[in-house]
């Protein structure tokens, strides 16, 4: 059947199993928009290309399948690059389609022309431009294959305007089904043999490719062997935080007791994660390139194993296959490290106990309350800022795929991620934590939530500053405030302008009722927390006059 390029493209997305796409419309890909008309794919129209790309990335996180975004050429592409960067550093499968100038106008600096291969080369796994309409199905299938194979990540495809509008008779292509490396029984036996020589082992989990089955297998493995398990930055949902083997996260503002235990450990078993700057406290917890202790690194990408640290044993495998192989082997007698694990858990419990900070609205109490009253499958999203330190320290994640946060540290992520998560998982409660500066990066996407009935709860933590940078200023240039103060709108009034219910919390005691009403409203809702600026982080208090 003769079809124009936009129709061919969308038909292939349907074959790939795409249920929704996130976009900001542009004249450069009108044919693709026409292809979406009447298709089974939901088109979510966003307010900013950065929001659209972050929604696509969050969709990839929460579903495990590539999120898809469409943006126009030039400024649309540059705006979307922030979401591509998140997907790259977070190892999230994603496909970004970008409109492009007509092929007969290339290399003239035509209107909004950009060389996307050069622009996105360091940010994506693969960047290509489709120059023939007949090859659209091939390129789309290849994009999904690359996004999901090995270490997952983003793919960028440019779509010349005349190519999309041209017509052709071409067949569709089978959906991408990448082969992933699987662990063997011998791999698992070597790990258990190494563990048998250890007295203070430590398991590190993270990365992507963690399905609910993989998390269940991790739970079984950790419990059977009584192993302490720590999660890397913003991967705390890999193991139920209430489990006695969960001992905390190797993130920014790490528990000092946990950091010391990592140094004291005599074997590290890393499952699925890179060992990046944050996970290693700026590469200070483990020696480079010799870790100084046995390191077993299980990762889906062979190039990642040994990239920074030389492991004593490297295994190319997915976390689920490795854990399945480990769980299939007999469990040795009671381990000698039982008390070691219990001490690590006691350290976590002490760290997790809320510590008071200044002000009438106390973030430690807010996070602890939300963590205790909402269902275990509540999805919590956040962007970047000091407000998230309370979340990382005091919230307990109890189910897989319930923590959506950028390991890249990108501001503005929480709100678009919450919208995408609610659309993908409408029966789960979705809560977005955002700082005042963080929220204003993408707050226009609250309108997207209203338009599509994404009934999220947004908690805006308002302390009138870019808190993280202010914290660094106080450490390096004390009492010399520069470029970090904010004059903010009334966020509750802003939400009501969208027709959404909202509440302003000026005392901690007001929060439980506000949260209950927000969840029950069955609408997008917003709660603004008026915070004392002295409470800069869970451990840092500014020397300012009391504002209460």
C-alpha positions in Angstrom: 0.0 0.0 0.0 1.3 3.4 -0.9 1.9 5.5 2.2 3.6 8.8 3.0 6.7 8.7 5.2 4.9 9.9 8.3 2.4 7.1 8.0 5.1 4.5 7.4 7.0 5.8 10.5 4.0 5.6 12.9 2.9 2.2 11.6 6.4 0.9 12.5 6.1 2.5 16.0 2.8 0.5 16.4 4.7 -2.7 15.5 7.4 -1.8 18.1 4.7 -1.7 20.8 4.7 2.1 21.3 1.5 3.1 23.2 2.2 6.9 23.5 4.5 9.5 22.3 5.4 12.9 23.8 5.9 15.9 21.6 5.9 19.6 21.0 4.5 20.0 17.5 6.6 21.4 14.7 6.2 22.1 11.0 9.3 20.0 10.2 7.5 16.8 11.0 3.9 17.5 10.0 3.7 14.2 8.1 4.5 12.3 11.3 1.7 14.2 13.1 -0.6 13.2 10.3 0.5 9.6 10.7 -0.5 9.8 14.4 -4.0 11.0 13.5 -6.3 8.0 14.0 -3.5 5.7 15.1 -3.7 3.6 18.3 -0.8 5.6 19.8 -1.7 8.3 22.3 -0.1 11.7 21.4 0.8 13.7 24.5 1.3 17.3 23.7 3.8 18.9 26.0 4.7 22.6 26.7 8.5 22.4 26.2 10.7 20.0 24.4 12.8 19.4 27.5 9.7 18.3 29.3 8.7 16.0 26.4 12.1 14.4 26.3 12.1 13.8 30.1 8.7 12.3 29.9 9.9 9.9 27.3 12.9 9.0 29.5 10.7 8.5 32.5 8.4 6.2 30.5 11.5 4.1 29.7 12.4 3.9 33.3 8.9 2.9 34.6 8.1 0.4 31.8 11.5 -0.9 30.6 10.5 -0.1 27.0 11.9 2.8 25.0 10.1 6.1 25.6 9.4 8.1 22.4 9.5 11.8 21.8 9.0 14.0 18.7 10.5 17.5 18.6 11.0 20.0 15.8 14.4 21.0 14.4 16.9 23.6 15.7 15.7 25.0 19.0 13.3 22.0 19.5 16.3 19.7 19.3 18.5 21.8 21.6 15.7 22.0 24.2 15.3 18.3 24.1 18.9 17.5 24.6 18.6 17.7 28.4 16.3 14.6 28.4 18.7 12.8 26.1 21.5 13.4 28.5 19.4 12.0 31.4 18.7 8.9 29.3 22.4 8.4 28.5 23.7 8.7 32.0 20.8 6.7 33.5 21.0 3.9 30.9 17.4 4.4 29.9 16.0 3.2 26.5 14.6 6.1 24.5 14.1 7.2 20.9 14.0 10.9 20.0 12.7 11.9 16.6 13.7 15.3 15.3 12.4 17.2 12.3 15.1 18.2 9.8 15.3 20.7 7.0 14.5 19.3 3.5 17.3 17.3 2.0 17.8 19.6 -0.9 18.5 22.5 1.5 21.2 20.8 3.6 24.5 22.5 4.4 23.3 26.0 3.5 22.5 26.9 7.2 18.9 26.7 6.3 16.2 27.8 8.7 16.9 26.0 12.1 19.4 23.6 10.4 21.6 21.6 12.8 24.0 18.7 12.2 22.5 16.3 14.6 25.2 13.7 14.2 27.7 16.1 15.6 25.4 17.6 18.2 24.2 14.4 19.8 27.3 12.2 19.2 28.5 12.3 22.9 24.9 12.2 24.3 23.4 9.2 22.5 24.2 5.6 21.6 23.4 6.2 18.0 22.5 9.2 15.9 21.3 8.9 12.3 19.3 10.7 9.6 16.8 8.9 7.4 17.4 10.0 3.8 15.1 7.6 1.9 11.4 7.0 2.7 11.8 3.4 1.8 14.2 2.8 4.6 12.0 4.2 7.5 11.0 0.8 8.8 14.6 -0.4 8.8 15.9 2.7 10.6 13.1 2.7 13.2 13.6 -1.0 14.0 17.4 -0.4 14.3 16.8 2.5 16.6 14.7 0.4 19.0 17.3 -2.4 18.8 20.2 -0.1 19.7 18.2 1.6 22.5 17.5 -1.7 24.2 20.6 -3.8 23.5 23.6 -4.0 25.8 23.7 -1.0 28.1 20.3 0.7 27.2 20.3 4.3 26.2 18.9 7.0 23.9 18.9 7.0 20.1 18.3 10.1 17.9 16.8 9.9 14.4 16.6 13.0 12.2 13.7 13.2 9.8 14.2 15.5 6.7 10.9 17.2 5.9 10.7 16.1 2.3 11.6 12.5 3.1 8.6 12.3 5.5 6.2 13.8 3.1 7.3 11.6 0.2 5.4 8.4 -0.5 6.5 4.8 -1.1 5.3 1.2 -1.2 7.3 -0.5 1.4 6.8 -3.4 3.9 7.0 -3.1 7.6 9.8 -4.7 9.7 9.5 -7.1 12.6 9.8 -5.5 16.0 13.3 -5.3 17.7 14.1 -8.1 20.1 17.7 -7.6 21.1 19.6 -10.6 22.5 21.0 -10.0 26.0 23.9 -11.8 27.7 22.8 -14.5 30.1 24.7 -15.8 33.1 25.7 -19.4 33.4 25.8 -21.8 36.3 29.6 -21.7 36.2 29.5 -17.9 36.6 27.3 -18.2 39.7 29.5 -20.9 41.2 32.6 -18.7 40.9 30.8 -15.9 42.7 29.7 -18.2 45.6 33.2 -19.6 45.8 34.6 -16.1 46.1 32.0 -15.3 48.8 33.1 -18.3 50.7 36.5 -16.7 51.3 35.0 -13.4 52.5 34.1 -12.2 56.0 32.8 -8.7 55.2 31.2 -8.9 51.8 29.1 -6.0 50.4 26.7 -6.1 47.5 26.1 -3.0 45.3 23.1 -2.9 43.0 22.0 -0.4 40.4 21.9 0.3 36.7 18.9 -0.3 34.5 17.4 -3.6 33.2 15.9 -4.3 36.7 12.5 -5.9 36.2 10.1 -6.8 39.1 11.3 -10.4 38.7 14.9 -9.3 39.0 14.2 -7.4 42.3 12.3 -10.5 43.6 15.4 -12.6 42.7 17.6 -10.1 44.5 15.4 -10.4 47.6 15.7 -14.1 47.6 19.4 -14.1 47.1 20.2 -11.5 49.7 17.9 -13.3 52.3 19.3 -16.7 51.6 22.9 -15.6 52.1 22.2 -12.8 54.6 24.2 -10.4 52.5 24.2 -6.6 53.0 22.9 -4.8 49.9 23.5 -1.1 49.1 22.0 0.7 46.2 23.8 3.3 44.1 22.5 6.9 43.7 18.8 7.0 43.0 18.4 3.3 42.5 17.0 2.7 46.0 14.0 0.8 44.7 16.0 -2.3 43.7 15.4 -3.9 47.1 12.6 -3.3 49.6 14.1 -0.8 52.0 12.3 -2.5 54.9 14.2 -5.7 54.2 16.8 -6.6 56.9 19.5 -6.9 54.2 19.0 -3.4 52.8 21.7 -1.1 54.3 21.3 2.2 52.5 22.4 4.1 49.3 25.8 5.0 47.9 24.6 8.5 46.9 25.3 12.1 47.5 25.4 12.8 51.2 26.1 9.1 51.9 25.7 7.9 55.5 29.3 8.2 56.9 28.9 4.9 58.6 28.0 3.2 55.4 31.0 4.8 53.6 33.3 3.5 56.2 31.8 0.0 55.9 32.4 0.0 52.2 36.0 0.8 52.8 36.2 -2.0 55.4 34.6 -4.6 53.2 36.8 -7.4 51.9 34.7 -8.2 48.8 32.5 -6.2 46.5 29.8 -7.8 44.4 28.5 -5.2 41.9 25.2 -6.3 40.2 24.1 -4.2 37.1 25.7 -0.9 38.1 28.5 1.2 36.9 30.9 2.4 39.6 30.7 6.1 38.8 31.7 9.2 40.7 28.7 9.4 42.9 28.6 5.7 43.9 32.2 5.9 45.0 32.1 9.3 46.7 34.3 10.9 44.0 36.3 7.7 43.5 37.5 7.8 47.2 35.8 4.6 48.5 37.6 2.2 46.2 41.2 2.3 44.9 41.8 3.0 41.2 42.5 1.0 39.1 43.3 -1.7 41.7 40.3 -1.8 44.1 42.5 -3.1 46.9 40.0 -6.0 47.4 38.3 -8.6 45.3 35.8 -7.0 43.0 33.2 -9.0 41.1 31.5 -6.9 38.5 28.4 -8.1 36.7 27.3 -5.8 34.0 25.4 -6.1 30.7 28.1 -4.2 28.8 31.5 -5.8 28.4 33.1 -2.3 27.8 32.0 -1.1 31.2 33.7 -4.0 33.1 37.2 -2.8 33.9 36.7 0.6 32.4 37.8 2.3 35.7 38.3 -0.5 38.2 40.1 -3.8 37.4 37.8 -6.6 38.7 39.1 -9.9 40.0 36.1 -11.4 38.2 34.0 -9.7 35.4 30.8 -11.3 34.1 28.8 -10.0 31.2 25.2 -10.7 32.1 21.9 -9.1 32.9 21.0 -8.8 36.7 18.0 -11.1 36.4 19.9 -13.9 34.7 22.8 -13.7 37.2 20.5 -13.7 40.2 18.5 -16.6 38.7 21.7 -18.6 38.3 22.8 -17.8 41.9 19.5 -18.8 43.3 19.6 -22.1 41.5 22.7 -23.2 43.5 22.6 -24.7 47.0 22.8 -22.3 49.8 25.9 -22.7 52.0 25.7 -23.0 55.8 25.1 -19.9 58.0 27.6 -17.2 56.9 30.3 -15.8 59.0 29.3 -12.3 58.0 25.9 -12.5 59.7 26.8 -9.9 62.4 28.4 -7.7 59.8 25.1 -7.5 57.9 23.2 -6.8 61.1 25.5 -3.9 62.0 25.1 -2.4 58.6 21.4 -2.6 59.0 21.6 -0.9 62.4 23.6 1.9 60.9 20.9 2.3 58.2 18.1 2.4 60.8 19.9 5.0 62.8 20.6 7.1 59.7 16.9 6.7 58.6 15.6 8.0 61.9 14.4 11.6 61.3 16.7 14.3 62.8 15.2 17.7 63.5 16.0 20.7 61.4 14.9 24.4 61.9 11.6 25.8 60.9 7.8 25.2 61.4 7.7 22.9 58.3 10.1 20.0 58.8 11.1 18.1 55.7 12.2 15.1 57.7 8.7 14.7 59.2 7.0 15.4 55.8 9.0 12.7 54.0 8.6 10.2 56.9 4.9 10.7 57.0 4.4 10.3 53.3 6.6 7.2 53.3 4.6 5.6 56.1 1.0 6.3 54.9 1.0 5.8 51.1 0.8 2.4 49.5 4.1 0.5 48.8 3.7 0.8 45.1 3.5 4.7 45.2 5.8 6.1 42.5 8.0 9.0 43.8 9.7 11.3 41.3 12.2 14.1 41.9 14.6 16.3 40.0 17.8 17.9 41.5 18.3 20.1 44.5 19.0 19.9 48.2 15.4 19.2 48.9 16.0 15.7 47.5 18.5 14.9 50.3 15.6 14.5 52.7 13.9 12.2 50.2 17.0 10.0 49.7 17.6 9.7 53.4 14.1 9.3 54.9 11.8 7.8 52.2 11.6 4.0 52.1 11.1 2.5 48.6 9.4 -0.8 48.9 8.6 -1.9 45.3 10.7 -1.9 42.1 10.2 0.9 39.5 8.9 3.3 42.2 11.8 5.7 42.2 12.1 7.9 39.2 15.0 10.4 39.6 17.9 11.4 37.4 21.3 10.0 38.3 22.6 12.7 36.0 21.4 15.3 38.5 19.2 17.2 36.1 16.9 19.8 37.5 13.3 20.0 36.3 12.9 16.2 35.9 10.4 15.4 38.6 7.3 17.0 37.2 7.5 15.6 33.6 8.6 12.2 35.0 5.5 12.2 37.2 3.2 12.9 34.3 4.7 10.1 32.2 4.6 7.7 35.2 0.9 8.4 35.9 0.0 7.9 32.2 1.8 4.6 32.2 0.6 3.4 35.6 -2.8 5.1 36.1 -3.7 2.8 39.0 -0.7 3.8 41.1 -0.3 7.0 43.2 2.4 9.2 41.8 4.0 11.9 43.9 6.5 14.5 42.6 8.9 16.2 45.0 10.3 19.4 43.6 12.4 22.3 44.9 11.2 25.8 44.0 14.0 26.3 41.5 13.7 22.7 40.3 10.0 23.0 39.8 10.2 26.3 37.8 12.5 24.6 35.2 9.5 22.6 33.9 6.4 23.8 35.8 4.6 24.5 32.6 4.1 20.7 32.3 1.6 20.9 35.1 -0.7 22.0 32.2 0.1 18.8 30.4 -1.0 16.8 33.6 -4.3 18.7 33.6 -4.9 18.3 29.9 -4.4 14.5 30.0 -5.8 13.7 33.4 -2.5 12.7 34.9 -3.7 13.0 38.5 -0.4 13.4 40.2 0.5 15.1 43.6 3.2 17.7 43.3 5.0 18.8 46.5 6.9 22.0 46.0 9.6 22.6 48.6 9.9 26.4 48.7 12.9 27.9 50.5 13.5 30.9 48.1 16.9 29.8 46.8 18.9 27.4 44.7 19.8 25.4 47.8 22.5 23.1 46.5 24.6 26.0 45.1 24.0 28.0 48.2 25.3 25.1 50.2 28.5 25.0 48.2 28.8 28.8 48.5 28.6 28.5 52.3 31.3 25.9 52.3 33.7 27.7 49.9 32.7 31.4 50.2 30.9 31.7 53.5 28.4 34.7 53.9 29.1 35.8 50.3 25.7 35.0 48.7 25.8 35.5 44.9 23.3 34.3 42.2 21.3 31.9 44.4 18.4 33.8 45.7 14.9 33.4 44.2 11.7 35.5 44.2 9.0 33.0 43.7 5.3 33.1 42.8 2.5 31.7 45.0 2.7 28.2 43.7 -0.7 27.2 45.2 -2.3 30.1 43.3 -0.5 29.0 40.1 -2.0 25.5 40.4 -5.5 26.9 40.9 -5.0 28.9 37.7 -4.9 25.5 35.9 -8.1 24.6 37.7 -6.3 22.2 40.1 -6.7 22.0 43.9 -3.8 23.2 46.0 -2.7 23.8 49.6 -0.1 25.9 51.3 1.6 24.3 54.3 3.2 26.6 56.8 3.3 24.2 59.7 4.2 20.5 59.7 0.8 19.6 61.3 -1.0 20.8 58.2 0.6 18.4 55.9 -1.2 15.1 56.6 -4.6 16.6 55.9 -3.3 18.3 52.7 -1.8 15.1 51.5 -5.0 13.1 52.2 -7.1 15.6 50.3 -4.7 15.9 47.4 -4.6 12.1 46.9 -8.4 11.9 47.2 -9.1 14.8 44.8 -8.6 12.6 41.7 -7.1 15.6 40.0 -3.6 16.9 39.5 -2.9 18.6 42.8 -0.2 20.7 44.4 1.0 21.2 47.9 3.4 24.1 48.6 5.7 23.7 51.6 6.9 27.1 53.0 10.3 26.1 54.3 12.7 27.9 56.6 15.8 28.8 54.6 18.0 28.0 57.5 17.3 24.3 56.9 19.7 24.0 53.9 20.1 20.2 54.1 19.5 17.4 56.6 23.0 18.1 58.0 23.6 21.8 57.2 21.9 24.8 59.0 22.4 28.3 57.8 23.3 31.0 60.4 20.2 33.2 59.6 17.6 34.9 61.8 14.6 32.8 62.7 11.9 33.6 60.2 9.0 32.2 62.4 
